Amino acid sequence: MLRTKTRKHQGAFTLIECLIALTILALILLLTAAAVGHQERLALDLKLRQRSLVALEAVLESLRKDAVALESGEVQWTAPPPNLNLDDIQLNLDVTKVEELNLYDVEVEASYLLRGQTHRQALQTVIWRTP
């Protein structure tokens, strides 16, 4: 008696199964690369926002110490604070005097360019000066 051996199930993958697995793997890698790129752009945006807020706070503190001229326009430092990185950040003041009280409404605006778009942040306060 001759027995013929038939293989019903082989332990290897077919070509179609390999192609489907490679396609899924490529899709996962592409999505991961896109997420990493998006995360880097967000990190740069947050870094510039943080630097502009630090600059705004420095201007307000300098106004309180009388180290910045209290006049509208670009910020004129009389004594710039140390370790303040103002690269790519422009600071402007908008000063309005309140009648007869020696009070000034002050708005400080920081603007910076990110990926071709101008972003702005502003802080407002009231400053009192002796006559």
C-alpha positions as CSV (number, residue, x, y, z in Angstrom):
1,M,0.0,0.0,0.0
2,L,1.2,3.2,-1.0
3,R,0.3,6.2,1.0
4,T,0.5,9.6,-0.6
5,K,1.3,12.3,1.8
6,T,-0.8,15.4,1.3
7,R,0.0,18.7,2.9
8,K,-3.2,20.4,4.0
9,H,-1.5,23.1,6.0
10,Q,1.9,24.6,5.5
11,G,3.6,26.6,8.2
12,A,4.6,29.5,5.9
13,F,2.8,32.7,4.9
14,T,1.5,33.2,1.5
15,L,2.6,36.1,-0.7
16,I,-0.7,37.9,-0.2
17,E,-0.5,37.7,3.5
18,C,3.1,39.1,3.4
19,L,1.9,42.0,1.2
20,I,-1.0,42.9,3.5
21,A,1.3,42.8,6.6
22,L,3.9,45.1,4.8
23,T,1.1,47.5,3.8
24,I,-0.2,47.7,7.3
25,L,3.3,48.2,8.7
26,A,4.0,51.0,6.1
27,L,0.8,52.7,7.0
28,I,1.7,52.6,10.7
29,L,5.1,54.0,10.1
30,L,3.7,56.9,8.0
31,L,1.2,57.8,10.6
32,T,3.9,57.7,13.3
33,A,6.2,60.0,11.2
34,A,3.4,62.5,10.7
35,A,2.6,62.5,14.4
36,V,6.3,63.2,15.3
37,G,6.4,66.0,12.7
38,H,3.3,67.6,14.1
39,Q,4.7,67.3,17.7
40,E,7.8,69.1,16.6
41,R,5.8,72.0,15.2
42,L,3.7,72.2,18.4
43,A,6.9,72.3,20.5
44,L,8.2,75.2,18.5
45,D,4.9,77.1,18.8
46,L,4.9,76.6,22.5
47,K,8.5,77.7,22.9
48,L,7.8,80.9,21.0
49,R,4.6,81.6,23.0
50,Q,6.5,81.0,26.3
51,R,9.3,83.4,25.2
52,S,6.8,86.1,24.2
53,L,5.0,85.8,27.5
54,V,8.3,86.1,29.4
55,A,9.1,89.2,27.3
56,L,5.7,90.7,28.0
57,E,6.1,90.1,31.8
58,A,9.6,91.6,31.6
59,V,8.3,94.8,30.0
60,L,5.6,95.2,32.6
61,E,8.0,94.7,35.4
62,S,10.4,97.2,33.7
63,L,7.5,99.7,33.4
64,R,6.9,99.4,37.1
65,K,10.6,100.0,37.8
66,D,10.7,102.9,35.4
67,A,13.2,101.1,33.2
68,V,11.1,101.4,30.0
69,A,9.9,104.7,28.6
70,L,6.2,105.1,29.1
71,E,5.2,106.1,25.6
72,S,3.4,104.4,22.7
73,G,5.4,102.6,20.1
74,E,8.2,100.1,20.1
75,V,9.5,99.3,23.5
76,Q,12.5,101.6,24.4
77,W,14.6,99.9,27.1
78,T,16.6,102.1,29.4
79,A,18.0,99.1,31.2
80,P,17.1,95.8,29.4
81,P,16.8,92.8,31.8
82,P,19.5,90.3,31.6
83,N,19.0,86.9,30.0
84,L,16.0,88.1,28.0
85,N,16.0,86.5,24.5
86,L,14.1,88.9,22.2
87,D,15.2,87.2,18.9
88,D,12.2,87.1,16.5
89,I,9.9,88.9,19.0
90,Q,8.8,92.5,18.5
91,L,7.4,94.4,21.5
92,N,5.1,97.4,21.3
93,L,3.4,99.6,23.9
94,D,0.1,101.3,23.6
95,V,-0.1,104.0,26.4
96,T,-3.2,106.1,27.1
97,K,-3.3,108.6,29.9
98,V,-6.3,108.6,32.2
99,E,-7.3,112.3,32.8
100,E,-6.1,114.0,36.0
101,L,-5.2,110.9,37.9
102,N,-1.6,110.3,36.7
103,L,-2.8,106.8,35.7
104,Y,-1.9,105.2,32.3
105,D,-3.7,102.4,30.6
106,V,-0.9,100.3,29.1
107,E,-1.1,97.4,26.7
108,V,2.0,95.6,25.8
109,E,1.9,93.4,22.6
110,A,4.4,90.8,21.5
111,S,4.4,89.6,18.0
112,Y,6.4,86.9,16.3
113,L,6.5,85.1,13.0
114,L,5.9,81.3,12.9
115,R,5.6,79.4,9.7
116,G,4.8,82.5,7.7
117,Q,2.0,83.7,10.1
118,T,2.2,86.5,12.6
119,H,1.1,85.6,16.1
120,R,0.3,88.2,18.7
121,Q,-0.1,88.1,22.5
122,A,-0.9,91.1,24.7
123,L,-1.1,92.0,28.4
124,Q,-2.9,95.0,29.8
125,T,-2.4,96.9,33.1
126,V,-2.7,100.3,34.7
127,I,0.5,102.2,35.8
128,W,0.6,105.1,38.2
129,R,3.4,107.7,38.0
130,T,4.1,110.6,40.3
131,P,3.4,114.0,38.8
